[in-house]
Amino acid sequence: MSEDTTLTGGHPVHVHGWIGAAAPLPASARADIALADLVVGGRRHLTALGVPEERRVVLGPVDPALDALRSLGPGQRGVVVASGDPGFFGMVRRLHGAGLDLVVHPAPSACALAFGRAGLPWEDAQIVSAHGRDLRRAVNVIRAHERVAVMTTVGAGIREIAAALTSWPRRLVLVEHLGEEGERVRWFTREEALALDPADIGEPNVVLAVTDGLEGDPTGDTAAPSPWSGPGMPWRLGERGTHARAADLRTDPLSALVVGAFGAAPGDLALVDGDPLVAAAVEERGAAVRGASPAPTLAGLPALDEPDLVFLAVPGAPDLAAVADWDRARCVVLAGEGPAPHDLGEAPAGWGISALTVPRMTPAPIDAPVDAPPTRHLVIGHRLQGAP
């Protein structure tokens, strides 16, 4: 805590996490609220705590609440009540960024409680938020990992997530109204989640997407064997262990060049066709990978299978026009046998094109073509900044 409390009337703002009956507010928190000149929070929290209208600021847009806290006079006290752990995808980031002096009293986060209610460990899990963000990136993290929690919002919930997982078998756990009356924990297959009536989905909720329980699933939905092997309990949150092809990747210049060109990162979806080592290298960077066959789009739900990155092994001379066929992709790599062509021709509008020759690794991996030439070439297309 800093020593400068001039922005908050000389007292730090106390931020209390609350998640209903799952973590009742202690007496000290209720005392803070009773003494406060200003209490900021969601309407249901403020009403449940009996905060008078003249001392409350109901959260909707955050800026009016920040202005009210900054305007506290000498000796006045401000309190914020927020859901779960306010420092975990919560209000603390905005409050801290506004220069307010804070003391935070977190409750368990909604994600921790959701995994607990489902009876699952989560030190290897990924946590993503769909609030005000493109759902594609959250879905791509699910595709790339075996245990993910999604903090959902209206229009980016369990049905939309299920629609995007055609080629990625997962069980979905819907945890609704955590800590409130009517709390529910329900497990679904992808098909069951798609069939849910939107009116039967309680808000707020957290969705867990996991491979747990897929073996022996009567629907026949089984997860592919994991390419990751770890020593047991991870040493850090989200750790997956070592990729099965890590040794091959260390000696393969082509896959290293491709992922460098891609800038692959968690939340990306890469279409990789024709090179298992490139697919493994992209997986190592935390991106999701699919083959060349696109997943079907379901009526009424968003198409979330457009790739950010594309790698295609192509016979003969590269067709540069094919680079521009990918509406969302920021990088397209075409790989061919032998040295790079000397004349690439004109690049498609909005794209920059380069080419290079890459030596084939020695000894070749078991999935390399028989009698393959000693070199391969890459034609790399990057979407130019500002291009549509």
C-alpha positions in Angstrom: 0.0 0.0 0.0 1.4 3.4 -0.9 1.6 6.3 1.6 -0.2 8.8 -0.6 -3.9 8.7 0.3 -4.8 12.2 -0.9 -7.1 10.8 -3.7 -9.4 9.1 -1.2 -9.9 11.6 1.6 -6.8 10.4 3.5 -8.1 6.8 3.9 -7.4 3.9 1.6 -10.3 2.4 -0.3 -11.2 -1.0 1.1 -12.2 -3.5 -1.6 -14.1 -6.5 -0.3 -14.7 -9.6 -2.3 -18.0 -11.3 -1.7 -19.5 -14.4 -3.4 -22.7 -14.9 -1.3 -23.1 -17.9 1.0 -19.9 -19.5 -0.5 -17.8 -16.8 1.3 -19.9 -14.7 3.7 -18.6 -11.3 4.5 -16.8 -11.2 7.9 -17.8 -8.8 10.6 -14.8 -6.6 9.8 -16.1 -6.1 6.2 -19.6 -5.2 7.5 -18.0 -2.7 9.9 -16.1 -1.1 7.0 -19.3 -0.8 5.0 -21.2 0.6 8.0 -18.6 3.3 8.6 -18.1 4.2 4.9 -19.3 7.5 3.4 -19.5 5.9 0.0 -20.1 2.2 -1.0 -19.6 1.1 -4.6 -20.9 -2.2 -5.8 -23.4 -4.1 -7.9 -27.1 -3.4 -7.2 -27.7 -6.9 -5.8 -24.7 -6.6 -3.4 -25.7 -3.2 -2.2 -29.3 -4.2 -1.7 -28.4 -7.4 0.2 -26.2 -5.3 2.5 -28.8 -2.7 3.1 -26.7 0.2 1.9 -28.8 3.4 1.9 -29.4 5.1 -1.4 -27.5 8.3 -0.4 -24.3 6.3 0.4 -24.3 4.0 -2.6 -22.9 4.1 -6.2 -24.3 1.3 -8.3 -21.8 -0.2 -10.7 -22.6 0.0 -14.4 -20.1 2.1 -16.2 -17.0 2.2 -14.0 -15.9 5.9 -14.6 -18.7 7.4 -12.4 -17.7 5.2 -9.5 -14.0 6.2 -9.9 -15.0 9.9 -10.0 -17.1 9.5 -6.8 -14.2 7.7 -5.0 -11.7 10.4 -6.1 -14.0 13.2 -4.8 -14.1 11.9 -1.2 -13.2 14.7 1.2 -10.8 14.7 4.1 -11.6 12.0 6.6 -14.2 10.4 4.4 -14.1 6.6 3.7 -14.8 4.6 0.5 -15.6 0.9 0.2 -16.0 -1.2 -2.9 -17.9 -4.6 -2.8 -17.1 -6.9 -5.7 -17.7 -10.5 -6.7 -15.2 -13.1 -5.7 -11.5 -12.1 -5.8 -11.6 -8.5 -7.1 -7.9 -8.7 -8.1 -8.6 -11.6 -10.4 -10.2 -10.3 -13.7 -12.0 -7.8 -11.4 -12.3 -4.2 -10.2 -8.9 -3.9 -8.7 -7.2 -3.3 -12.0 -9.4 -0.3 -12.8 -9.1 1.1 -9.3 -5.4 0.7 -9.2 -5.0 2.2 -12.6 -7.0 5.2 -11.5 -4.4 5.9 -8.8 -6.5 5.0 -5.8 -4.9 3.7 -2.7 -6.3 0.3 -2.0 -6.6 -2.4 0.7 -8.1 -5.6 -0.9 -9.9 -8.3 1.0 -10.4 -11.1 -1.6 -12.9 -13.9 -1.4 -12.3 -17.1 -3.3 -12.5 -16.5 -7.1 -15.4 -17.8 -9.1 -13.0 -20.0 -11.0 -11.5 -21.6 -7.9 -15.0 -22.3 -6.6 -16.2 -23.7 -9.9 -13.3 -26.2 -10.0 -14.0 -27.0 -6.4 -17.7 -27.6 -7.0 -16.8 -29.9 -10.0 -14.3 -31.8 -7.8 -11.4 -31.1 -10.1 -7.8 -30.0 -9.5 -6.9 -26.8 -11.4 -3.2 -26.0 -11.0 -2.7 -27.0 -14.7 -5.8 -25.1 -15.9 -6.0 -22.0 -18.1 -8.3 -19.2 -17.1 -9.8 -16.9 -19.7 -12.5 -14.2 -19.8 -15.1 -13.6 -22.5 -16.2 -10.3 -21.0 -15.9 -7.6 -23.7 -13.5 -9.7 -25.7 -13.5 -11.8 -28.9 -14.8 -15.3 -27.9 -12.6 -16.8 -30.6 -9.5 -16.4 -28.5 -11.1 -18.0 -25.4 -12.3 -20.9 -27.6 -8.9 -21.3 -29.1 -7.4 -21.7 -25.6 -10.0 -24.4 -24.9 -8.9 -26.2 -28.1 -5.3 -26.1 -27.1 -5.6 -27.1 -23.5 -7.3 -30.0 -21.5 -8.7 -27.9 -18.6 -9.9 -24.4 -19.1 -12.3 -22.1 -17.1 -14.2 -19.4 -19.0 -15.8 -16.4 -17.3 -18.7 -16.0 -19.6 -21.1 -13.3 -20.6 -24.4 -13.0 -22.5 -23.7 -14.1 -26.1 -20.5 -15.8 -25.2 -21.5 -18.7 -23.0 -21.8 -22.5 -23.0 -23.8 -22.9 -26.2 -21.5 -20.7 -28.2 -18.5 -22.5 -26.8 -20.0 -25.9 -27.6 -20.7 -24.9 -31.2 -17.0 -24.2 -31.7 -15.7 -27.6 -30.4 -16.8 -29.9 -33.2 -13.3 -31.3 -33.7 -12.2 -31.0 -30.1 -13.9 -33.4 -27.7 -14.6 -31.8 -24.3 -16.9 -32.2 -21.4 -18.5 -28.9 -20.4 -19.3 -28.0 -16.8 -21.8 -25.2 -16.2 -21.6 -23.6 -12.8 -24.4 -21.2 -12.2 -25.3 -18.7 -9.4 -22.2 -19.5 -7.4 -22.8 -18.8 -3.7 -26.4 -17.8 -4.3 -29.7 -19.5 -3.8 -30.2 -21.7 -6.8 -26.6 -22.6 -7.3 -26.2 -25.5 -9.8 -23.4 -27.6 -11.2 -24.2 -29.5 -14.4 -22.0 -31.6 -16.6 -22.8 -31.8 -20.4 -21.5 -33.4 -23.5 -21.0 -30.9 -26.4 -24.3 -32.1 -28.0 -26.2 -31.7 -24.7 -24.8 -28.2 -24.2 -25.9 -27.2 -27.7 -29.4 -28.4 -27.0 -29.8 -26.3 -23.8 -32.7 -23.8 -23.8 -31.1 -20.3 -23.3 -33.8 -19.6 -20.7 -32.5 -22.5 -18.6 -29.0 -21.0 -18.3 -28.6 -19.1 -15.1 -26.5 -15.9 -15.0 -23.9 -15.3 -13.9 -22.1 -18.5 -14.6 -18.6 -20.0 -15.2 -18.0 -22.7 -17.8 -15.3 -25.4 -17.4 -14.1 -27.2 -20.6 -12.2 -30.3 -19.7 -11.2 -33.7 -21.1 -11.9 -35.3 -17.7 -14.5 -38.1 -18.0 -14.3 -38.5 -21.8 -12.9 -42.1 -21.7 -15.8 -44.5 -21.7 -18.2 -41.7 -22.6 -21.4 -43.5 -23.9 -21.6 -40.9 -26.7 -18.4 -42.2 -28.1 -16.8 -38.8 -27.7 -13.1 -39.4 -26.7 -10.2 -37.0 -26.5 -7.1 -37.6 -28.6 -4.1 -38.8 -26.6 -2.4 -35.8 -25.0 1.0 -34.8 -26.6 2.1 -33.4 -23.2 3.8 -35.3 -20.4 4.5 -33.8 -17.1 6.0 -34.9 -13.8 2.7 -34.8 -11.9 1.8 -31.6 -10.1 2.9 -28.6 -12.2 5.5 -26.2 -10.8 3.5 -23.2 -12.0 -0.1 -22.4 -12.7 -1.1 -23.6 -16.2 2.0 -25.7 -16.8 1.5 -28.7 -19.1 4.9 -30.4 -19.1 7.0 -31.4 -22.1 5.7 -31.9 -25.7 6.2 -35.4 -27.0 8.1 -34.1 -30.0 10.3 -31.6 -28.1 13.5 -33.3 -29.1 12.6 -33.3 -32.8 11.7 -29.6 -32.6 15.1 -28.6 -31.2 16.8 -29.8 -34.4 14.2 -28.7 -37.1 14.9 -25.3 -38.6 11.8 -25.2 -40.7 9.3 -25.5 -37.8 11.3 -22.9 -35.8 11.2 -20.5 -38.8 7.5 -21.0 -39.3 6.5 -20.3 -35.6 8.8 -17.3 -35.7 7.0 -16.0 -38.7 3.6 -16.8 -37.2 4.3 -15.2 -33.9 2.0 -18.0 -32.6 0.6 -17.3 -29.1 -2.2 -18.5 -26.8 -5.6 -17.7 -28.2 -4.5 -18.2 -31.8 -5.9 -20.9 -34.1 -3.5 -22.3 -36.7 -4.5 -24.4 -39.7 -1.5 -26.7 -40.3 -1.6 -29.1 -43.3 1.3 -31.2 -44.3 3.9 -31.1 -41.5 3.4 -32.7 -38.1 6.5 -30.9 -36.7 5.1 -27.5 -37.6 1.9 -28.5 -35.8 3.9 -29.6 -32.7 5.9 -26.3 -32.7 2.7 -24.3 -32.9 1.2 -26.3 -30.0 4.3 -25.6 -28.0 3.6 -21.9 -28.3 0.1 -22.4 -26.7 -1.9 -22.0 -29.9 -4.6 -24.4 -31.1 -4.1 -26.4 -34.2 -6.5 -28.0 -36.7 -6.2 -29.8 -40.0 -7.3 -28.6 -43.4 -11.0 -29.7 -43.0 -13.0 -26.8 -41.6 -15.5 -27.4 -38.8 -19.2 -26.9 -39.8 -21.0 -23.7 -38.8 -24.2 -24.2 -36.9 -27.2 -22.1 -37.6 -27.7 -19.2 -35.2 -24.3 -19.6 -33.6 -21.0 -17.8 -34.5 -18.4 -19.3 -36.8 -15.3 -19.5 -34.6 -13.1 -21.7 -36.7 -11.4 -19.1 -38.9 -7.6 -19.5 -38.5 -5.3 -16.7 -37.5 -2.3 -18.6 -39.0 -2.1 -20.9 -42.0 0.6 -23.4 -43.0 0.1 -25.4 -46.2 2.5 -27.8 -47.9 2.0 -27.2 -51.6 3.2 -29.1 -54.6 4.9 -27.2 -57.4 5.1 -23.4 -57.6 3.3 -21.5 -54.9 0.0 -19.7 -55.8 0.4 -16.3 -54.2 -3.3 -15.5 -54.8 -4.1 -18.3 -52.3 -2.5 -16.2 -49.5 -5.3 -13.7 -49.7 -8.1 -16.4 -49.4 -7.9 -16.3 -45.7 -10.0 -13.5 -44.4 -8.8 -13.4 -40.8 -5.3 -14.8 -41.0 -2.4 -12.5 -40.2 0.2 -14.9 -41.6 0.1 -17.6 -44.3 3.1 -19.8 -45.0 3.3 -22.0 -48.2 5.9 -24.7 -48.0 7.3 -26.5 -51.1 10.2 -28.9 -51.9 13.5 -27.7 -53.2 15.0 -24.1 -53.2 12.8 -21.0 -53.2 11.7 -19.6 -56.5 13.7 -16.6 -57.8 10.6 -14.6 -59.0 7.6 -14.6 -56.7 5.6 -12.2 -58.9 3.3 -9.5 -57.5 2.0 -9.8 -53.9 -1.7 -9.7 -53.3 -3.1 -6.4 -52.2 -2.6 -5.8 -48.5 0.1 -8.5 -48.1 3.8 -8.5 -47.9 5.6 -11.6 -49.3 9.0 -13.1 -48.7 10.7 -16.4 -49.5 13.6 -18.4 -48.2 15.2 -21.8 -48.6 15.5 -24.1 -45.5 17.8 -27.1 -45.2 16.0 -30.3 -44.3 16.9 -31.6 -40.8 19.3 -34.6 -40.6 18.5 -37.3 -39.7 15.0 -36.8 -41.0 12.1 -37.6 -38.7 10.1 -40.8 -39.3 7.3 -38.9 -40.9 9.5 -37.2 -43.6 8.9 -38.1 -47.2 11.0 -40.8 -48.7 13.8 -39.6 -51.0 13.0 -36.0 -50.1 15.3 -33.2 -51.5 17.8 -31.7 -49.1 16.0 -28.4 -49.0 12.5 -26.9 -48.7 11.3 -23.4 -49.3 8.9 -21.2 -47.5 6.8 -18.4 -49.1 5.6 -16.3 -46.2 2.8 -13.8 -46.5 2.1 -11.3 -43.7 -1.0 -9.1 -43.7 0.2 -5.5 -43.8 -0.7 -3.3 -40.9 -3.9 -1.4 -41.6 -4.9 -3.8 -44.4 -8.6 -5.1 -44.3 
